[in-house]
Amino acid sequence: MPVIKGLLDDLWQKKVLSTEDKDSVTENQTSKVDRARCLIDMVMGKGERASLMMVDSMKVRDMELCISLGLIPSPLPDTVSYRHAAHGTFFIQHIVEIFNAHAHKDHIEELFRKARNAKS
């Protein structure tokens, strides 16, 4: 339940969900599938903006799940890549994180090797 709990916390902090909404998902649902379904239904009922906020949060919390759900497709020719409105694609965000953490000590080739190997 860590991803669901994290999504609930993110959406509560962004004022998409109320405390009662959070409690309804965690206390009234017995299985992980039921909690996920309840959360998705609840957020969808709150509109497109709320849904997009949940997807953005999911991308941060569980990128593998987002890829498997098709929320982050491979950026191949003739395809589109989903982007965070302020931060760009997740690929570029990842490269920026690597550069921020290691640029002061590593050669540029090593930075790109780290970025490539971390995503393999």
N, C-alpha and C positions, 0 to 999 in steps of 0.2 A: 504493500500500500504506500510506499514512500513517494512514488510519482503522483498518485492521486492526492495524498496529503499535501505535497508540495504545490500542486495545482490549486487546491482549495485555499492554501495560505496565500499564494500569489493573487488569486482572484479576490480574496477577501481584502487584502491590502490595497488593491486597485478599486475597491468598492463596487466590484461587479457582483459579489455575493455578500449576503448578510451573515451574521453569526448563526441565525436560524437555518439558513441555506446550508452552511457548512455542517451543522449538527445533523441535519436531515440526511445528508450523504453518508456521514460516518456512523451515525447511531441507528438509522432506520434500515440500512441495507446490510444483509448478512454476508454476501460474497463480494469478491473483488470485481467480478463482472457486473454485478448489480450496482456497486458503488460507481463504477466507470459509466455505466449506462445512465444512472440517475444524474451524475454530474454533467454529462454531455447533453441530456435532455433539458436540464435546468438552464444551462448556459445558452443553448440554442433558443430557448424560450425568451431569453433576454435580448436577443437581436444579434445582428451582424457584428457590431462593434465588440460585444462581449465574446462572441465566438472567435473573432480574430485575436483578441487578447489571450484567450485560452490557447489557441494554436501557437502564438508567440511564446507563451510560457512552456508549452510542451516541447518546443524546439530547443529551449535552453535545458530543460530537465531530462529529456530522453530522445536524443537525436536518432538513435537506432530505430525506435518506435516510429518516429516521424518519417524516416526513410521508408520503412516497411508499409506505412499507411499512404505513402505517396505525397506527403506534405513537403518533402525535400527531394525532388527528382534530381537525377544526375544531370549536370549542366553540359550536355552533349550538343553538337550542332543541331539547329532547328528545334531546340527545346527551350523552355523557360526555366528559370531558377527562382524559387521563392526567396524573397528578401525581407529582412527586417527594415521597417521604414527608416529608422535612424542609423542603423549599423551596417546595412548591406547584407550580402550573402553570408551564409554560415562558413563557407570555405574561406572567404576573405577575413571574416572575424577570427577564424582559427589561425590564419597566417599572422595577423596582427598580434594575437596573443603570444605566439611563438617569438616574434620579433621583439615585443616588449619585454619578454622574460629573458631573452638570450642575446640580443643584438650587441650588448656591451662587451660580450666575451667571445662570441663565435663569428666565424667567417660566414658570408652570405650563403655559400654553398651548403654549409652545415645547417644553417637556419632552414633552408628549403628541404634538406634531408629530414630534419626533425618534423617538419610539417607533413611531409609525405608519409613517413613511418608512423606517425601518431594516428593517421587516418586509415591505415591499412588494416 
